[in-house]
Amino acid sequence: MNVGPYVFPGLDNTDMLEHILRMCCNAARVEREQAVSSSRLKEVVMARQFTTYRLKEIGALVNHTHSSVVHHLNLAKDYIRFKDSEFMKLFNRIA
């Protein structure tokens, strides 16, 4: 999914990131508080993996470092490549 800054007119980057996070949480059926926690539950981790903003911005939003975001991007690519059923269900709900 590639969400550009003009998809949600009137939202600044912080609001847009928050909106995308909430969309992802809703699709993954996890609470926002879970997504910004250090939880390693698969459904929580997958909710964090759907956005195209700078790694530092994404990390700051979910209380993780940019290196954690890189790690999760690589996981997401693997989930897509191997057609992980849970991940693909979530991907299709968001995309």
Residue frames as qw, qx, qy, qz and C-alpha x, y, z in Angstrom:
[[0.000, 0.891, 0.454, 0.000, 0.00, 0.00, 0.00],
 [0.438, 0.077, 0.019, 0.895, 1.39, 3.37, -0.94],
 [0.094, -0.869, -0.478, 0.081, -0.43, 6.25, 0.75],
 [0.412, 0.376, 0.031, 0.830, 0.68, 9.66, -0.42],
 [0.150, -0.252, -0.431, 0.853, 0.37, 12.92, 1.51],
 [0.284, 0.031, -0.201, -0.937, -2.52, 14.13, -0.67],
 [0.318, -0.273, -0.887, -0.194, -4.86, 11.23, 0.09],
 [0.331, -0.680, -0.606, 0.246, -6.20, 12.92, 3.23],
 [0.201, 0.616, 0.073, 0.758, -6.45, 16.67, 2.48],
 [0.372, -0.775, 0.024, -0.510, -6.02, 18.92, 5.49],
 [0.875, -0.473, 0.006, 0.103, -4.03, 16.45, 7.58],
 [0.073, 0.832, -0.550, 0.018, -0.43, 17.25, 8.40],
 [0.541, 0.338, -0.770, 0.030, 2.13, 14.42, 8.50],
 [0.090, -0.158, 0.816, -0.549, 1.61, 13.73, 12.21],
 [0.644, 0.166, 0.325, -0.673, -2.17, 13.54, 11.81],
 [0.742, 0.377, -0.413, -0.370, -1.80, 11.42, 8.70],
 [0.319, 0.306, -0.873, 0.204, 0.55, 8.98, 10.40],
 [0.311, -0.014, 0.709, -0.633, -1.87, 8.71, 13.30],
 [0.726, 0.284, 0.033, -0.626, -4.78, 8.18, 10.91],
 [0.650, 0.374, -0.639, -0.172, -2.89, 5.44, 9.05],
 [0.077, 0.224, -0.885, 0.401, -1.92, 3.78, 12.33],
 [0.513, 0.105, 0.524, -0.671, -5.54, 3.75, 13.45],
 [0.752, 0.355, -0.260, -0.491, -6.63, 2.35, 10.06],
 [0.485, 0.348, -0.801, 0.052, -4.06, -0.42, 10.37],
 [0.146, -0.118, 0.808, -0.558, -5.09, -1.17, 13.94],
 [0.676, 0.194, 0.237, -0.670, -8.74, -1.36, 12.95],
 [0.740, 0.375, -0.461, -0.316, -7.95, -3.72, 10.09],
 [0.409, 0.284, -0.831, 0.248, -5.73, -5.88, 12.32],
 [0.678, -0.563, -0.365, -0.300, -8.31, -5.72, 15.12],
 [0.627, -0.197, -0.428, 0.620, -5.79, -4.50, 17.69],
 [0.212, -0.929, -0.250, 0.173, -5.95, -1.46, 19.95],
 [0.347, 0.856, -0.193, 0.331, -3.75, 1.54, 19.22],
 [0.460, -0.756, 0.427, -0.190, -2.16, 1.13, 22.65],
 [0.912, -0.098, 0.376, 0.133, -1.11, -2.40, 21.69],
 [0.715, 0.624, 0.079, 0.307, 0.42, -1.18, 18.43],
 [0.150, 0.849, -0.305, 0.405, 2.61, 1.37, 20.20],
 [0.745, -0.576, 0.321, -0.105, 3.60, -1.11, 22.91],
 [0.006, 0.592, -0.790, -0.157, 6.55, -3.47, 22.79],
 [0.829, 0.072, 0.469, -0.295, 4.23, -6.43, 22.15],
 [0.013, -0.395, 0.808, 0.436, 5.58, -9.12, 19.86],
 [0.594, 0.338, 0.690, -0.237, 2.22, -10.74, 19.16],
 [0.389, 0.140, 0.658, 0.630, 2.03, -11.36, 15.43],
 [0.120, 0.772, 0.575, 0.243, -1.23, -9.44, 14.89],
 [0.243, -0.907, -0.081, 0.335, 0.17, -6.43, 16.79],
 [0.443, -0.395, 0.468, 0.655, 3.46, -6.48, 14.89],
 [0.347, 0.374, 0.684, 0.522, 1.64, -6.73, 11.54],
 [0.020, 0.905, 0.422, -0.042, -0.51, -3.70, 12.40],
 [0.307, -0.787, 0.160, 0.511, 2.70, -1.63, 12.67],
 [0.531, -0.160, 0.605, 0.571, 3.97, -2.67, 9.25],
 [0.379, 0.606, 0.618, 0.327, 1.62, -0.81, 6.88],
 [0.047, 0.953, 0.103, -0.281, 2.80, 2.68, 5.96],
 [0.739, 0.444, 0.109, 0.495, 5.27, 4.43, 3.64],
 [0.115, -0.982, 0.077, -0.125, 6.59, 7.28, 5.76],
 [0.317, 0.657, -0.598, 0.332, 10.19, 7.90, 6.76],
 [0.704, -0.115, -0.674, 0.193, 11.49, 5.26, 9.10],
 [0.204, 0.057, -0.506, 0.836, 12.23, 7.76, 11.85],
 [0.441, -0.163, -0.008, -0.883, 8.64, 9.10, 11.71],
 [0.788, -0.159, -0.504, -0.317, 7.13, 5.63, 11.76],
 [0.593, -0.023, -0.663, 0.457, 9.39, 4.56, 14.60],
 [0.018, -0.128, 0.375, -0.918, 8.57, 7.65, 16.65],
 [0.601, -0.203, -0.196, -0.748, 4.83, 7.05, 16.21],
 [0.898, -0.200, -0.340, -0.193, 5.02, 3.47, 17.49],
 [0.521, -0.761, 0.367, -0.121, 7.81, 4.02, 20.04],
 [0.924, -0.012, 0.257, 0.285, 10.44, 2.07, 18.12],
 [0.264, -0.618, 0.401, 0.623, 13.78, 2.94, 16.53],
 [0.559, 0.602, -0.298, -0.486, 14.28, 3.27, 12.80],
 [0.128, 0.372, -0.913, -0.108, 16.30, 0.03, 12.85],
 [0.387, 0.185, 0.836, -0.343, 13.28, -1.80, 14.27],
 [0.581, 0.596, 0.134, -0.538, 11.20, -0.36, 11.44],
 [0.347, 0.560, -0.675, -0.333, 13.75, -1.65, 8.89],
 [0.140, -0.125, 0.975, -0.123, 13.55, -5.09, 10.48],
 [0.476, 0.393, 0.653, -0.439, 9.75, -5.08, 10.23],
 [0.513, 0.633, -0.224, -0.535, 9.82, -3.91, 6.63],
 [0.201, 0.401, -0.874, -0.190, 11.99, -6.90, 5.82],
 [0.285, 0.123, 0.903, -0.298, 9.57, -9.18, 7.67],
 [0.544, 0.541, 0.282, -0.576, 6.65, -7.71, 5.74],
 [0.423, 0.569, -0.553, -0.438, 8.46, -8.38, 2.45],
 [0.027, 0.184, -0.982, 0.016, 8.99, -12.00, 3.52],
 [0.425, 0.311, 0.698, -0.485, 5.34, -12.36, 4.53],
 [0.572, 0.606, -0.038, -0.552, 4.32, -11.14, 1.08],
 [0.293, 0.509, -0.759, -0.282, 6.87, -13.26, -0.75],
 [0.056, 0.050, -0.993, 0.096, 5.80, -16.43, 1.07],
 [0.465, -0.335, -0.472, -0.670, 2.10, -15.49, 1.00],
 [0.081, -0.067, -0.802, 0.588, 1.67, -15.72, 4.79],
 [0.164, -0.550, -0.753, -0.322, -2.10, -16.24, 5.16],
 [0.292, -0.735, -0.456, 0.409, -2.59, -14.00, 8.23],
 [0.237, -0.440, 0.151, 0.853, -0.50, -11.20, 6.79],
 [0.042, 0.154, 0.654, 0.739, -2.20, -11.39, 3.39],
 [0.167, -0.689, -0.703, -0.051, -5.66, -11.18, 5.02],
 [0.269, -0.736, -0.215, 0.583, -4.59, -8.04, 6.84],
 [0.236, -0.226, 0.426, 0.844, -2.90, -6.64, 3.74],
 [0.006, -0.386, -0.737, -0.555, -6.09, -7.12, 1.72],
 [0.209, -0.773, -0.574, 0.171, -8.23, -5.46, 4.40],
 [0.264, -0.689, -0.009, 0.675, -5.97, -2.38, 4.38],
 [0.262, -0.152, 0.555, 0.775, -5.06, -2.15, 0.68]]
